[in-house]
Amino acid sequence: FFFLFQRPHTRFFVHQYLRYFWSHEERAFKLLVGLDKGTKCSEFHSEFHGYSELEQRQKLKIFGCNEIVVEVKSYFKLLVEEVLNPFYIFQLFSVILWMCDDYYYYAGCIILISVISIVVSLYETKKQSITLRDMVASHEVNVMTVSRGDGVFEELPTSKLVPGDVVVIPQHGCMMSCDAVLLVGNCIVNESMLTGESVPVTKTPLPNQSDSDEVFSPDDVHKRYTLFCGTQVIQTRYYGAGKVTAVVVRTGYSTTKGELVRAILFPKPMDFKFYQDAIRFVQVLFLIASIGMIYNIATFLSRGESAQRIILRTLDIVTICVPPALPAAMTVGTIYAQNRLKKAGIFCISPPRINMCGKLKCICFDKTGTLTEDGLDLFGVVPLQENRFLHVVQHPTDLPIGPFLTAMATCHSLTMIEGELKGDPLDLKMFESTNWLLEEPGQDTSKFDIMVPTIVKPITKESYYSGDTDKIAFEVGIVRQFVFTSALQRMSVITRTLGNTQMDLYCKGAPEKVASLCKQETLPEDYSDVLHRFTMKGFRVIALGWRQLDPKLNWHHAMRVQRENIECELTFLGLIIMQNSLKPETTPVIRQLKAANIRVVMATGDNMHTAISVARDCAMVDEEEKVIMVKASPPSKNSEAVIHWEYAEVNLDNELTVSTAEESDAVSDHYKLLGNSYHALNIVRADAYHFALDGRSFGVVRQYFPELLPKICVKGTIFARMSPDQKGQLIEQLQDLGYVVGMCGDGANDCGALKTAHAGISLSEAEASVASPFTSKTPNIECVPTVIR
Ligand SMILES: Nc1ncnc2c1ncn2[C@@H]1O[C@H](COP(=O)(O)OP(=O)(O)OP(=O)(O)O)[C@@H](O)[C@H]1O
């Protein structure tokens, strides 16, 4: 845009609220983007220190105001748009025709019905867009402090923000009115408006690595450093009186929220079979009508009737064949449906989708929080002693103070909001089970370094640790947090115990992930067996790892260090076992859907065996049905990509392996594929099997065995360890197979999938989030049959 800058006479046009500028060099119109494309991460720290007033004004001309305003059309405008619909024009034609034919009563009825339907639909459309406008504009702050460089700050209306502005996030939070990347300080954010999930999320500053060429990408890799428009910053954290600053990367309709609002205002025309069929249906009716017309003309001519009568009678046949009250019926139907949904606690922001819901043939469910309870109960913990698993300890308070207990007390992103501990339900249960105290000391951090934000300590007296000289209370300060992301499947913290010079790193996450980061000699021999034992029973298992950091690592280094560089060489500490109970409504709904011949699929971020066990418990997989795990590995130095099939719950003697592309050709037929194994053949015949695969295999199959993917998806029921992107890809794949697909999830890692699906239903307390077309207030899957009905 600097290039555009130098030329005062630039040409641009606005399409669906986005600006496209003429590029003289490329001789084409180009979409105007903010700093979200092509800017290096390091540049945010080195290049952006605040614009001068002049620079700001110039940029504002290019980017336009930072506003997302939903236009509420006047009744007249809506009427013109509504009435210009081809169906209504046909209706007008029919009514005129009937009037000419002295056919007043019926014409009168149709006029009456149509007027009512138009009035109702205008009223509802207007109400809808007012709701959308209010939802979009809710609690916007009007001014923000921006940096003008050299330590000068100024208040600026948020509508004037431009990409590149350095804004100060107020200490007590604010509603974000632009997308911005955090430079300094931490922020606790409620992203429910965008994700539907109201668990507070911690955002940390973008690491400052001057030597890195990494390009900034706010929507995936660098999400955890980005504050999104429409989300509520609840609190900020920084040490002393330092300001928490962020660089604006996108404004107005280019922000994530703007994008979502645009998706509602300008829905992608869906290539939906219903419309094609509707057109075909009308064509067939016309064909029948024209036969009638020809017959009519012939008989009337032979009888020598007048021309007027012939025309009237002939055209009348068209109005008999094509029902003129159709549009009125459709509009009224949709409006009633929307109201009925509302009564059932389901909010719909995109009424045209309602028609599609009746055609749903496959529903994907997220697991945790959707099929199973969100607030998992702690079943127990399994710590290690001399590299061996101990028995399950039900109350972590019985454990001696040591790395395991400290990990449970520190490795979370909980935060105090108005005196109450808030955060991920899993973190909350884990921390509460330790019976430790969490203190957020605010500005008073003198005991540690000047910079420790949060302290945890045991409550009981015995837990005081007595050193050689003084009695020092056992307290651990959480120096830095690497937040949890679904894609990384883990989180960690850097901590310092009072009195220690050395810092520690505690990591918790998916067992497979944590184990891969641990020194292999620290894993007990029976690690896989024990993990398998718990996951098979449907428990949700989380692993803990620990490492003492280099004594040379001081506070400043700790603040800058890359998580990949220290989340390695860990010592394995043990497992946390969480109960994963189904919501009581889950199983009946799953049975009901299956009885209606609607496919049910699970897409979860959790462990494969846990997922299979939950699928069995909720009757997604019936007792007599088998589950075949599809395990695919990418090519390595010695071998090509391989697919390996094995029963999930039987010994491994039924496995068979397929490698190389030629073989994969051979396997593309199910009979050939499984025919190598007697048992497998039986299964195919009985048709009573389900495929289960994890995210890694899904990726490999997509890349190396694309011809097999449709076949796997047709029989795939359990998709475990799926990243948020993969959930979306799965929905696309099912859509490619011709299914009308619904997705029901509870937010965060399902957002992509909720948007991709034909009907995305988000379970959320937030009245309506822009995350998906349907939002159900009741947090269970009973809403799915309601939506389908
Ligand atoms: N707060 C957390 N801290 C550390 N690890 C976690 C945390 N929450 C989840 N995990 C681990 O990361 C994995 C992936 O989590 P993710 O949120 O993507 O999916 P999920 O919650 O398991 O399931 P679903 O997709 O069904 O909601 C989990 O299975 C768990 O092992």
The ligand as an SDF file (V2000), in Angstrom:
LIG
                    3D

 31 33  0  0  0  0  0  0  0  0999 V2000
   -6.1150  -27.3770   29.2390 N   0  0  0  0  0  0  0  0  0  0  0  0
   -5.3670  -28.3320   28.7210 C   0  0  0  0  0  0  0  0  0  0  0  0
   -4.0740  -28.4320   29.0230 N   0  0  0  0  0  0  0  0  0  0  0  0
   -3.2880  -29.3800   28.5020 C   0  0  0  0  0  0  0  0  0  0  0  0
   -3.7070  -30.2910   27.6330 N   0  0  0  0  0  0  0  0  0  0  0  0
   -4.9970  -30.2730   27.2850 C   0  0  0  0  0  0  0  0  0  0  0  0
   -5.9050  -29.2840   27.7980 C   0  0  0  0  0  0  0  0  0  0  0  0
   -7.1140  -29.5010   27.2570 N   0  0  0  0  0  0  0  0  0  0  0  0
   -6.9640  -30.5460   26.4460 C   0  0  0  0  0  0  0  0  0  0  0  0
   -5.7060  -31.0300   26.4390 N   0  0  0  0  0  0  0  0  0  0  0  0
   -5.1500  -32.1360   25.6550 C   0  0  0  0  0  0  0  0  0  0  0  0
   -5.1350  -31.7900   24.2750 O   0  0  0  0  0  0  0  0  0  0  0  0
   -5.9470  -32.6720   23.5250 C   0  0  0  0  0  0  0  0  0  0  0  0
   -6.6700  -31.9590   22.4080 C   0  0  0  0  0  0  0  0  0  0  0  0
   -7.5970  -31.0540   22.9520 O   0  0  0  0  0  0  0  0  0  0  0  0
   -8.7820  -30.4430   22.1100 P   0  0  0  0  0  0  0  0  0  0  0  0
   -9.3320  -29.3150   22.9070 O   0  0  0  0  0  0  0  0  0  0  0  0
   -8.3380  -30.2230   20.7030 O   0  0  0  0  0  0  0  0  0  0  0  0
   -9.8520  -31.5860   22.0130 O   0  0  0  0  0  0  0  0  0  0  0  0
  -10.6530  -32.3130   23.1300 P   0  0  0  0  0  0  0  0  0  0  0  0
  -11.0500  -31.3080   24.1530 O   0  0  0  0  0  0  0  0  0  0  0  0
   -9.8840  -33.5000   23.5940 O   0  0  0  0  0  0  0  0  0  0  0  0
  -11.8740  -32.9450   22.3990 O   0  0  0  0  0  0  0  0  0  0  0  0
  -13.0340  -32.3480   21.4850 P   0  0  0  0  0  0  0  0  0  0  0  0
  -12.4290  -32.0620   20.1730 O   0  0  0  0  0  0  0  0  0  0  0  0
  -13.9580  -33.5090   21.4450 O   0  0  0  0  0  0  0  0  0  0  0  0
  -13.5980  -31.1610   22.2010 O   0  0  0  0  0  0  0  0  0  0  0  0
   -6.8740  -33.2860   24.5650 C   0  0  0  0  0  0  0  0  0  0  0  0
   -7.3000  -34.5510   24.1890 O   0  0  0  0  0  0  0  0  0  0  0  0
   -6.0280  -33.3450   25.8050 C   0  0  0  0  0  0  0  0  0  0  0  0
   -5.1950  -34.4950   25.8070 O   0  0  0  0  0  0  0  0  0  0  0  0
  1  2  1  0
  2  3  1  0
  2  7  2  0
  3  4  2  0
  4  5  1  0
  5  6  2  0
  6  7  1  0
  6 10  1  0
  7  8  1  0
  8  9  2  0
  9 10  1  0
 10 11  1  0
 11 12  1  0
 11 30  1  0
 12 13  1  0
 13 14  1  0
 13 28  1  0
 14 15  1  0
 15 16  1  0
 16 17  2  0
 16 18  1  0
 16 19  1  0
 19 20  1  0
 20 21  2  0
 20 22  1  0
 20 23  1  0
 23 24  1  0
 24 25  2  0
 24 26  1  0
 24 27  1  0
 28 29  1  0
 28 30  1  0
 30 31  1  0
M  END
$$$$
